[in-house]
Amino acid sequence: MADSKVTGVYRVHPFYYLHVLDQNKNVTRLEVGPQTFVKQDHEKVLLGPERMLIIPPRHYCVIENPAVRDKNGKVVIDANGQVKLLHSDVDIRFSQEPFPLYPGETLKQAVTPLKVIEPNCALRLRAVLDFIDDEGEQFRAGDEFLFYGPGTYIPRKEVGVEEQIKAVTLKPNEAVRLRAKKEMIDRDGVQRETGEEWLNRTNGSYLPLAYEEVVATVKAYVLTDKKALQKRK
């Protein structure tokens, strides 16, 4: 079988696509299979046949420079026939029908499983853009907050994942020493200043807040009638 680049005939199977450049207009368009595409003399195939992106359930991917869509979800085309793009923006896409990348769109993050957070764990998140979440709470760029497990974290473009943290397990006669990373109110409702350290003596599991840093786990000194501690000032 002759090469498609030589014959100019491309057999595009279902769920495959081409990017075709019209060299007269300098505009690149999308051609979707199934079809037999015959390239004209003034056309050049820039990409493909390329397989469409398939996102299974409980997975996602990130598209950079996504195409602009109208209120009905249709891609917007400018007067020259070129797809309009949201340059330097990203679009997080979840499980859906297979779809192609329009000219100018790029796959910034490959298809990835959603992150499952176990009990007594949390994700430390940082807002990279101002936004209002689904509960109506407003966040400013730079704010840090937690997503608590158990649960599946659904990413959004306004939020970056800093790290996953685990609860500290405290046994009897143990405490966790905490340090405030900025001015905050702790779980007991006490105002803390940046850099301030204090002890939390809660028995069981303790999950630090977004602006709390675990310094160490300390053990209590057991004093008897024959044992004492000398405290230094």
Backbone bond lengths (Angstrom), bond angles and torsions (degrees), N, CA, C in turn:
res aa  C-N    CA-C-N  psi(-1)  N-CA   C-N-CA  omega(-1)  CA-C   N-CA-C  phi
1 M - - - 1.471 - - 1.520 109.20 -
2 A 1.319 117.86 131.01 1.460 122.23 -177.39 1.519 110.44 -67.61
3 D 1.331 114.64 150.52 1.459 120.65 179.34 1.524 110.29 -68.09
4 S 1.344 116.20 139.75 1.469 120.75 -178.17 1.516 111.67 -62.17
5 K 1.341 117.22 -32.56 1.461 120.11 -179.38 1.525 111.40 -67.58
6 V 1.326 115.93 -25.47 1.464 120.32 178.94 1.521 110.69 -84.82
7 T 1.322 116.39 -46.95 1.466 120.50 -176.44 1.521 112.75 -80.82
8 G 1.336 117.03 -25.16 1.461 120.10 -176.00 1.511 113.35 78.61
9 V 1.328 117.06 9.79 1.462 121.72 179.75 1.529 108.40 -109.63
10 Y 1.326 115.59 122.53 1.470 121.34 -178.32 1.524 108.86 -118.01
11 R 1.312 115.65 121.29 1.468 120.56 175.70 1.529 107.56 -92.07
12 V 1.309 114.91 105.23 1.465 121.67 -174.97 1.522 108.14 -97.40
13 H 1.319 116.60 112.24 1.460 122.02 -177.53 1.530 110.83 -76.29
14 P 1.334 117.30 166.96 1.471 119.45 174.65 1.526 110.87 -57.04
15 F 1.314 115.30 142.97 1.468 123.66 179.76 1.533 112.49 66.53
16 Y 1.332 115.89 25.29 1.466 121.51 171.55 1.524 107.91 -125.30
17 Y 1.337 116.35 163.43 1.466 119.67 -177.89 1.526 110.62 -152.37
18 L 1.342 114.64 165.08 1.466 123.23 177.29 1.520 109.81 -126.26
19 H 1.338 116.13 152.78 1.460 122.79 164.55 1.532 106.83 -109.79
20 V 1.331 116.16 121.16 1.463 121.30 -174.45 1.522 109.41 -119.38
21 L 1.327 116.09 125.85 1.467 122.04 178.72 1.523 109.83 -94.93
22 D 1.332 116.15 124.08 1.463 122.57 171.31 1.527 106.70 -86.94
23 Q 1.333 117.53 106.80 1.464 121.17 -173.55 1.521 112.70 -75.65
24 N 1.320 117.87 -11.33 1.461 120.28 173.52 1.522 110.92 -78.35
25 K 1.337 116.84 -38.97 1.468 121.87 -177.64 1.527 112.76 -101.30
26 N 1.357 117.12 -11.61 1.470 121.70 -174.59 1.531 111.40 57.32
27 V 1.314 114.93 41.09 1.460 121.92 179.31 1.529 108.38 -123.38
28 T 1.333 115.29 134.92 1.466 120.79 178.93 1.522 109.38 -103.57
29 R 1.316 116.37 132.75 1.463 120.86 -178.96 1.529 110.01 -123.00
30 L 1.319 114.50 168.81 1.460 122.31 -179.86 1.522 109.95 -103.65
31 E 1.331 116.50 134.49 1.463 122.50 172.69 1.523 107.70 -121.86
32 V 1.333 116.39 126.74 1.462 121.86 -173.46 1.527 109.95 -113.54
33 G 1.347 116.09 139.74 1.448 121.38 176.37 1.522 112.34 -80.84
34 P 1.338 118.83 167.58 1.474 124.30 6.42 1.529 112.20 -85.20
35 Q 1.321 115.67 134.25 1.456 121.51 175.92 1.525 108.66 -168.66
36 T 1.327 114.79 163.60 1.463 120.98 169.02 1.519 106.77 -106.33
37 F 1.317 116.26 110.49 1.461 120.99 -174.83 1.525 109.10 -96.58
38 V 1.335 115.72 126.71 1.463 121.90 178.04 1.520 108.14 -106.83
39 K 1.314 115.82 115.47 1.463 121.36 -177.27 1.530 109.97 -75.50
40 Q 1.345 115.30 133.73 1.458 121.20 175.45 1.533 109.88 -84.66
41 D 1.334 115.95 166.47 1.467 120.27 -176.45 1.524 112.39 -61.68
42 H 1.335 116.78 -32.42 1.461 120.10 -177.19 1.528 111.99 -90.98
43 E 1.313 117.59 8.81 1.460 121.48 -178.20 1.525 110.96 -112.35
44 K 1.323 114.08 153.97 1.465 121.16 178.73 1.526 108.73 -139.25
45 V 1.321 116.90 129.15 1.465 121.16 177.52 1.525 108.41 -82.89
46 L 1.333 116.08 114.28 1.461 121.19 -177.84 1.523 112.47 -88.01
47 L 1.324 116.84 -30.14 1.462 120.60 -176.13 1.514 109.84 -148.49
48 G 1.331 115.17 135.22 1.440 119.74 170.40 1.509 114.88 109.25
49 P 1.338 114.29 -179.70 1.465 125.90 2.38 1.530 112.47 -62.85
50 E 1.336 115.17 129.61 1.463 123.27 -176.27 1.527 108.55 -116.54
51 R 1.338 115.61 139.45 1.458 120.18 179.69 1.526 110.37 -72.26
52 M 1.340 116.38 138.84 1.462 120.35 176.71 1.524 110.66 -65.55
53 L 1.311 115.49 159.78 1.457 120.79 176.94 1.526 109.59 -78.90
54 I 1.316 115.32 133.23 1.465 121.79 178.63 1.521 107.92 -121.18
55 I 1.335 116.30 119.86 1.464 121.55 -179.23 1.523 108.30 -109.26
56 P 1.336 118.14 111.78 1.472 120.34 178.84 1.527 110.87 -70.18
57 P 1.330 117.63 168.71 1.471 120.17 174.19 1.523 111.09 -57.36
58 R 1.341 115.89 145.77 1.464 123.92 178.40 1.527 112.22 62.81
59 H 1.324 116.30 30.98 1.458 122.85 174.33 1.528 108.38 -131.25
60 Y 1.338 115.77 169.15 1.464 121.03 176.61 1.521 109.27 -155.18
61 C 1.325 115.97 166.56 1.462 121.74 171.51 1.521 108.10 -144.54
62 V 1.337 116.00 167.46 1.461 121.47 -177.89 1.525 108.57 -121.08
63 I 1.331 116.02 125.40 1.459 122.79 179.22 1.525 108.83 -107.00
64 E 1.336 116.11 128.31 1.468 121.03 177.36 1.526 109.36 -97.83
65 N 1.333 116.36 146.99 1.471 123.33 -176.14 1.532 111.10 55.45
66 P 1.335 117.74 53.74 1.469 119.35 -176.34 1.526 112.06 -66.66
67 A 1.322 115.39 153.24 1.461 120.93 177.65 1.526 110.24 -68.74
68 V 1.331 115.40 144.92 1.463 121.45 176.01 1.530 108.45 -73.83
69 R 1.330 115.87 136.29 1.462 120.27 178.98 1.527 110.02 -125.05
70 D 1.329 115.95 147.40 1.459 120.05 179.28 1.528 110.05 -82.97
71 K 1.330 116.35 -175.02 1.462 120.81 -175.86 1.525 112.57 -64.58
72 N 1.346 116.45 -19.04 1.463 120.52 178.36 1.525 112.69 -94.83
73 G 1.336 116.25 3.96 1.458 120.48 179.26 1.513 114.39 84.32
74 K 1.336 117.55 7.21 1.459 121.33 179.83 1.528 110.29 -84.74
75 V 1.336 115.79 142.83 1.463 121.01 179.11 1.527 109.68 -69.02
76 V 1.337 116.07 136.54 1.466 122.03 -177.89 1.529 109.35 -89.88
77 I 1.329 116.17 129.52 1.466 123.23 179.54 1.523 108.70 -110.83
78 D 1.348 117.35 135.00 1.465 119.39 179.54 1.533 110.50 -80.64
79 A 1.344 115.59 -177.35 1.467 120.72 -174.93 1.524 112.34 -64.71
80 N 1.331 117.50 -23.07 1.464 121.33 -179.32 1.527 113.07 -89.37
81 G 1.334 115.97 -2.63 1.451 119.56 -178.53 1.514 114.38 89.70
82 Q 1.339 116.57 8.31 1.462 121.59 179.78 1.528 109.74 -92.83
83 V 1.328 116.34 142.36 1.461 121.08 177.65 1.527 109.53 -68.87
84 K 1.347 116.49 131.62 1.462 120.45 175.77 1.525 109.66 -77.20
85 L 1.339 115.79 138.92 1.459 121.41 -177.54 1.518 111.22 -121.48
86 L 1.326 115.34 151.98 1.466 121.81 170.15 1.523 106.82 -93.30
87 H 1.323 116.07 87.96 1.462 120.91 -173.69 1.525 111.02 -64.72
88 S 1.341 115.52 138.64 1.474 124.42 178.88 1.524 112.69 67.02
89 D 1.324 117.53 8.95 1.459 121.16 175.85 1.528 108.58 -100.61
90 V 1.318 116.39 168.34 1.465 120.78 176.79 1.524 109.31 -131.73
91 D 1.309 114.92 157.19 1.462 121.96 177.49 1.524 107.72 -133.87
92 I 1.334 116.54 124.28 1.463 121.21 177.81 1.522 107.97 -94.44
93 R 1.318 115.94 122.69 1.465 120.87 -176.14 1.527 110.29 -116.52
94 F 1.329 113.82 140.01 1.456 120.98 -177.43 1.528 109.62 -111.74
95 S 1.330 116.49 -171.56 1.460 121.55 -175.00 1.531 111.11 -53.38
96 Q 1.317 116.15 128.07 1.463 122.90 -177.96 1.520 108.72 -163.43
97 E 1.342 115.52 -176.83 1.457 120.10 176.14 1.533 109.57 -64.87
98 P 1.353 117.96 151.30 1.475 119.65 176.73 1.523 110.76 -54.11
99 F 1.329 116.60 142.09 1.464 120.65 -177.19 1.527 110.11 -141.85
100 P 1.351 116.90 151.57 1.462 121.03 177.01 1.526 110.68 -90.41
101 L 1.309 115.34 166.73 1.459 121.10 168.85 1.522 108.00 -93.76
102 Y 1.326 116.62 127.70 1.457 120.57 176.12 1.527 109.63 -75.10
103 P 1.331 117.59 157.39 1.465 119.83 178.70 1.530 111.43 -54.64
104 G 1.319 116.30 126.11 1.467 121.94 -178.15 1.511 113.23 101.85
105 E 1.335 117.71 -24.94 1.462 120.61 175.90 1.529 109.51 -76.04
106 T 1.331 116.56 144.34 1.459 121.12 177.04 1.523 109.43 -132.77
107 L 1.316 114.90 151.55 1.461 121.32 177.83 1.526 107.90 -87.29
108 K 1.332 116.63 102.03 1.465 121.19 -178.05 1.520 111.46 -77.63
109 Q 1.323 117.25 -39.39 1.467 121.70 177.13 1.514 109.06 -133.16
110 A 1.320 115.78 126.83 1.460 120.89 -177.81 1.524 110.84 -64.56
111 V 1.315 115.11 169.30 1.465 120.87 179.22 1.530 109.07 -59.01
112 T 1.337 115.55 124.02 1.464 122.71 -170.85 1.525 109.67 -133.19
113 P 1.341 118.34 141.05 1.470 119.58 175.79 1.528 111.12 -65.43
114 L 1.319 116.54 144.78 1.456 120.58 173.15 1.527 109.51 -64.51
115 K 1.320 115.80 146.19 1.462 121.27 -176.41 1.530 109.73 -83.39
116 V 1.328 115.60 126.35 1.464 122.17 177.66 1.529 108.37 -99.80
117 I 1.326 116.02 124.02 1.464 121.82 -178.58 1.523 108.54 -99.96
118 E 1.320 115.96 126.78 1.462 121.75 -176.90 1.523 110.79 -82.01
119 P 1.341 117.35 166.03 1.475 119.95 175.14 1.524 111.17 -58.93
120 N 1.326 115.74 149.67 1.470 122.99 -179.02 1.526 112.49 62.81
121 C 1.323 116.02 24.68 1.465 121.85 175.27 1.528 108.33 -133.07
122 A 1.326 115.15 165.05 1.465 120.10 178.29 1.519 109.02 -156.77
123 L 1.317 116.09 158.87 1.458 122.42 171.12 1.518 108.50 -100.74
124 R 1.343 116.04 130.59 1.466 119.70 172.58 1.529 107.12 -87.94
125 L 1.319 116.56 119.25 1.455 122.83 -174.74 1.520 110.57 -112.88
126 R 1.333 116.06 152.01 1.466 121.62 176.51 1.526 108.86 -130.95
127 A 1.316 115.89 130.22 1.466 120.49 177.31 1.529 109.28 -74.10
128 V 1.327 117.19 128.51 1.460 121.73 176.66 1.526 111.05 -101.61
129 L 1.330 116.18 -13.92 1.461 122.56 175.23 1.521 108.39 -138.64
130 D 1.333 116.67 154.69 1.460 120.04 172.88 1.531 108.70 -67.03
131 F 1.328 116.56 137.93 1.464 119.26 177.70 1.522 109.82 -162.32
132 I 1.328 115.08 165.38 1.464 123.21 174.37 1.518 106.79 -117.29
133 D 1.343 116.68 126.25 1.463 119.45 -176.38 1.529 111.30 -79.04
134 D 1.328 115.53 -177.26 1.467 120.91 -175.11 1.520 112.54 -66.90
135 E 1.339 117.41 -20.72 1.469 121.47 178.64 1.526 112.20 -91.43
136 G 1.339 116.65 2.40 1.456 120.35 178.51 1.515 114.36 87.15
137 E 1.341 117.92 6.72 1.467 120.46 179.23 1.524 109.68 -83.97
138 Q 1.342 115.94 134.73 1.457 120.75 -177.14 1.522 110.70 -94.66
139 F 1.335 116.13 137.07 1.460 122.87 177.74 1.520 109.03 -124.26
140 R 1.333 114.82 142.06 1.456 121.64 175.67 1.523 109.52 -103.04
141 A 1.329 116.81 152.63 1.461 120.27 177.20 1.526 109.66 -56.37
142 G 1.335 116.02 129.39 1.459 121.69 -177.64 1.511 113.77 101.86
143 D 1.336 117.87 -18.03 1.470 120.30 177.23 1.528 110.12 -64.34
144 E 1.327 115.45 142.41 1.458 121.05 174.82 1.525 109.45 -113.05
145 F 1.324 115.90 144.82 1.462 120.77 179.01 1.520 108.22 -156.72
146 L 1.331 116.23 172.21 1.461 121.42 -174.14 1.524 111.66 -115.50
147 F 1.324 115.09 146.80 1.464 122.44 166.73 1.519 106.34 -111.23
148 Y 1.342 116.12 115.79 1.461 120.85 -172.92 1.529 111.28 -90.06
149 G 1.342 115.35 142.12 1.444 121.14 171.72 1.517 110.87 -87.00
150 P 1.331 119.68 167.55 1.465 123.83 1.39 1.524 111.72 -80.60
151 G 1.321 115.50 143.15 1.454 119.47 178.87 1.516 110.61 170.00
152 T 1.319 115.72 169.66 1.462 122.62 177.17 1.521 108.36 -104.68
153 Y 1.334 116.85 123.45 1.464 120.84 -178.34 1.529 109.63 -82.03
154 I 1.330 115.44 125.75 1.464 122.00 176.91 1.529 107.69 -99.63
155 P 1.330 118.70 110.51 1.469 120.25 -176.12 1.526 111.96 -69.01
156 R 1.329 115.30 155.86 1.453 122.17 172.94 1.526 108.28 -140.71
157 K 1.333 116.07 154.81 1.460 119.57 -170.52 1.518 113.17 -68.92
158 E 1.347 118.06 -20.16 1.463 120.63 -178.56 1.523 112.95 -81.67
159 V 1.332 118.11 -3.94 1.468 121.75 -170.75 1.523 110.10 -129.18
160 G 1.342 115.59 135.90 1.455 121.77 173.63 1.516 110.37 -110.65
161 V 1.329 116.38 147.88 1.466 121.86 178.68 1.524 108.48 -91.58
162 E 1.336 116.32 121.24 1.461 121.46 179.40 1.529 111.37 -85.65
163 E 1.320 117.11 -53.54 1.457 120.72 -177.80 1.522 109.36 -167.27
164 Q 1.335 115.05 165.50 1.460 121.03 171.54 1.518 108.08 -103.93
165 I 1.325 116.34 132.84 1.459 120.87 -178.33 1.522 109.66 -118.58
166 K 1.338 114.96 153.27 1.459 121.50 178.50 1.516 109.79 -117.53
167 A 1.312 114.76 151.76 1.461 119.86 178.41 1.524 109.96 -68.72
168 V 1.335 115.15 148.09 1.458 121.92 174.63 1.524 107.63 -90.40
169 T 1.328 116.77 128.32 1.463 121.00 179.22 1.522 109.35 -93.33
170 L 1.333 116.04 120.69 1.464 121.76 -177.53 1.523 109.86 -106.27
171 K 1.314 115.40 126.24 1.459 121.89 175.72 1.527 109.06 -88.26
172 P 1.325 117.88 169.33 1.471 119.19 174.74 1.527 110.99 -55.26
173 N 1.325 115.79 142.28 1.469 123.11 -178.78 1.530 112.30 66.16
174 E 1.334 116.92 26.96 1.462 121.18 174.46 1.525 109.32 -125.71
175 A 1.329 115.15 156.75 1.464 121.44 176.71 1.522 108.05 -146.45
176 V 1.313 116.16 159.04 1.454 120.81 176.77 1.525 108.35 -109.55
177 R 1.345 115.43 130.91 1.470 120.27 177.88 1.523 107.71 -90.05
178 L 1.317 115.83 126.11 1.457 122.57 -176.34 1.512 110.58 -116.19
179 R 1.336 115.48 153.28 1.462 121.54 176.50 1.523 108.50 -131.30
180 A 1.324 116.37 135.36 1.466 121.45 179.13 1.529 109.92 -80.81
181 K 1.330 117.04 127.53 1.461 121.14 177.88 1.526 111.87 -82.49
182 K 1.328 116.55 -18.51 1.464 122.77 174.15 1.524 107.02 -160.59
183 E 1.319 116.63 174.98 1.463 119.48 178.31 1.528 109.27 -59.59
184 M 1.340 115.28 133.12 1.461 119.45 -174.05 1.519 109.36 -160.52
185 I 1.327 115.07 171.71 1.462 122.78 173.52 1.523 106.88 -115.86
186 D 1.345 116.96 125.14 1.461 120.14 -176.60 1.528 110.97 -79.33
187 R 1.333 115.98 -175.57 1.465 120.76 -175.69 1.526 112.69 -67.26
188 D 1.331 116.86 -20.30 1.466 120.86 178.45 1.524 112.15 -91.36
189 G 1.344 116.73 4.14 1.457 120.53 179.57 1.511 114.09 81.69
190 V 1.336 117.75 15.19 1.462 121.99 -178.71 1.526 109.46 -92.60
191 Q 1.340 116.45 133.14 1.460 121.57 177.69 1.524 109.28 -73.53
192 R 1.332 117.56 128.59 1.459 122.95 179.29 1.523 109.88 -117.93
193 E 1.339 115.25 142.32 1.456 121.45 178.60 1.532 109.87 -93.98
194 T 1.318 116.65 160.71 1.461 121.31 179.28 1.525 110.54 -59.76
195 G 1.331 116.80 127.25 1.459 121.85 179.91 1.514 114.65 87.32
196 E 1.323 118.24 -8.13 1.467 121.07 -179.53 1.526 110.19 -68.54
197 E 1.338 115.83 141.79 1.458 121.71 177.74 1.521 110.01 -117.26
198 W 1.326 115.92 148.12 1.458 121.43 178.84 1.527 108.98 -157.96
199 L 1.319 115.87 169.55 1.457 121.81 -179.28 1.520 110.79 -107.90
200 N 1.316 115.35 139.88 1.460 121.31 171.17 1.524 107.44 -115.07
201 R 1.321 116.44 122.09 1.466 121.66 -173.27 1.527 112.86 -105.60
202 T 1.313 117.51 19.07 1.460 121.04 -179.07 1.526 110.37 -64.05
203 N 1.330 116.76 125.47 1.463 119.93 176.96 1.525 110.14 -73.65
204 G 1.332 115.68 145.05 1.456 120.27 -179.79 1.517 111.12 99.16
205 S 1.321 116.46 -147.20 1.465 121.54 -176.40 1.523 110.57 -91.66
206 Y 1.333 115.66 136.91 1.466 120.43 175.96 1.522 108.10 -127.78
207 L 1.333 115.50 122.70 1.458 121.45 179.45 1.525 108.72 -103.14
208 P 1.334 118.41 116.20 1.467 120.40 -177.40 1.527 111.98 -60.50
209 L 1.330 116.08 147.43 1.456 121.50 174.76 1.525 109.86 -73.43
210 A 1.335 115.95 173.22 1.462 120.61 -174.78 1.521 112.42 -59.91
211 Y 1.341 117.06 -35.96 1.465 120.12 -176.83 1.521 111.94 -104.64
212 E 1.330 117.65 17.51 1.455 121.89 174.94 1.529 109.80 -103.08
213 E 1.315 115.35 139.20 1.458 121.66 177.25 1.526 108.72 -118.45
214 V 1.330 116.84 130.47 1.463 120.92 178.56 1.522 108.70 -79.87
215 V 1.343 115.96 119.20 1.464 121.19 179.54 1.524 110.12 -87.91
216 A 1.330 116.64 -49.57 1.463 120.83 -178.41 1.517 109.33 -169.52
217 T 1.324 114.52 162.81 1.464 121.33 169.48 1.525 107.70 -101.80
218 V 1.322 117.05 126.40 1.469 120.87 -175.43 1.525 109.40 -116.47
219 K 1.327 114.66 150.48 1.462 120.93 179.34 1.521 110.02 -106.30
220 A 1.320 115.24 148.60 1.464 120.41 179.47 1.530 109.92 -76.53
221 Y 1.321 115.71 150.74 1.464 121.80 172.57 1.525 108.14 -89.40
222 V 1.310 116.43 125.44 1.463 121.08 178.71 1.526 108.23 -90.10
223 L 1.322 116.52 117.68 1.464 122.19 -177.25 1.522 109.90 -103.81
224 T 1.328 115.44 140.50 1.467 121.93 176.67 1.522 108.77 -123.16
225 D 1.343 115.07 -177.32 1.464 118.47 178.83 1.526 112.07 -69.78
226 K 1.347 116.60 -9.30 1.457 120.05 178.66 1.529 112.22 -115.50
227 K 1.337 117.17 5.86 1.458 120.75 -176.12 1.519 109.25 -134.66
228 A 1.347 115.93 134.53 1.465 120.21 -177.78 1.520 109.37 -141.66
229 L 1.312 115.48 167.74 1.458 122.46 175.87 1.513 109.46 -119.78
230 Q 1.310 115.42 139.31 1.459 120.36 173.69 1.522 108.06 -101.28
231 K 1.310 117.30 120.35 1.461 122.53 -176.94 1.520 109.96 -92.83
232 R 1.309 116.09 133.76 1.460 121.59 177.25 1.521 109.35 -95.75
233 K 1.307 115.17 145.49 1.459 119.88 177.20 1.516 109.93 -87.38
